Amino acid sequence: MKRKHRKTLELIFHRPVSGSIKWDEIEAMLVALGADVSEREGSRVAVVLFDEVRVFHRPNPMPETDKGAVSSIRKWLESHGVTP
């Protein structure tokens, strides 16, 4: 994993939850972990990782991911042993 992706992972695990992480950075980090990302209806994005499918809402018009989605991603990664 590149340093940029590690930085994003650290931001995801930072407390308090950050509301300023750009979705593109999260998506790139998930792909670096081996995820397959595909478009769904509307702003939805399906992420296949750890043999699981998770659907997230791509933020718009602002590029920042909301705190709820960041928390959800953190819990998902944590449950599979991924930590910074």
C-alpha positions as CSV (number, residue, x, y, z in Angstrom):
1,M,0.0,0.0,0.0
2,K,1.3,3.4,-0.9
3,R,2.0,6.1,1.7
4,K,-1.0,8.1,0.4
5,H,-3.3,5.1,1.1
6,R,-1.8,4.6,4.5
7,K,-2.5,8.3,5.3
8,T,-6.2,7.8,4.3
9,L,-6.4,4.7,6.4
10,E,-5.0,6.7,9.4
11,L,-7.6,9.4,8.8
12,I,-10.4,6.8,8.8
13,F,-9.3,5.5,12.1
14,H,-8.7,8.9,13.7
15,R,-10.8,9.9,16.6
16,P,-13.0,12.0,16.5
17,V,-14.4,10.9,13.2
18,S,-13.3,13.1,10.4
19,G,-15.9,14.6,8.0
20,S,-13.3,15.9,5.6
21,I,-12.0,12.7,3.9
22,K,-12.6,12.8,0.1
23,W,-14.5,9.8,-1.2
24,D,-12.0,9.4,-4.1
25,E,-9.2,8.9,-1.5
26,I,-11.2,6.3,0.3
27,E,-12.1,4.5,-2.9
28,A,-8.4,4.5,-4.0
29,M,-7.4,3.0,-0.6
30,L,-10.0,0.3,-0.8
31,V,-8.8,-0.6,-4.3
32,A,-5.3,-0.8,-3.0
33,L,-6.5,-3.3,-0.4
34,G,-7.9,-5.4,-3.3
35,A,-11.5,-4.2,-3.5
36,D,-13.5,-4.3,-6.7
37,V,-15.6,-1.1,-7.0
38,S,-18.6,-0.8,-9.3
39,E,-21.3,1.8,-10.0
40,R,-24.8,1.2,-8.9
41,E,-28.0,3.2,-9.4
42,G,-27.8,6.9,-8.7
43,S,-24.8,7.8,-6.5
44,R,-24.4,4.4,-5.1
45,V,-21.1,2.4,-5.3
46,A,-20.7,-1.3,-4.6
47,V,-17.5,-2.3,-2.9
48,V,-16.5,-6.0,-2.9
49,L,-13.8,-6.8,-0.4
50,F,-13.3,-9.7,2.0
51,D,-15.9,-11.7,0.0
52,E,-18.5,-9.2,1.1
53,V,-20.4,-6.5,-0.8
54,R,-21.0,-3.2,0.8
55,V,-22.9,-0.4,-0.8
56,F,-22.0,3.2,-0.1
57,H,-23.4,6.5,-1.3
58,R,-20.9,8.6,-3.2
59,P,-21.1,12.1,-1.8
60,N,-22.3,14.9,-4.1
61,P,-21.9,17.8,-4.8
62,M,-19.2,18.0,-2.1
63,P,-16.4,15.5,-2.4
64,E,-16.1,14.8,1.4
65,T,-17.5,11.6,2.9
66,D,-19.9,12.0,5.7
67,K,-19.0,10.9,9.2
68,G,-21.5,8.0,9.3
69,A,-19.9,6.4,6.2
70,V,-16.4,6.9,7.6
71,S,-17.5,5.1,10.8
72,S,-19.1,2.3,8.8
73,I,-15.9,1.8,6.7
74,R,-13.8,1.8,9.9
75,K,-15.9,-0.8,11.5
76,W,-15.9,-3.0,8.4
77,L,-12.1,-2.7,8.0
78,E,-11.6,-3.3,11.8
79,S,-13.7,-6.5,11.7
80,H,-11.4,-7.9,9.1
81,G,-8.1,-7.0,10.9
82,V,-7.2,-4.0,8.8
83,T,-5.8,-1.2,11.0
84,P,-3.3,1.6,10.4
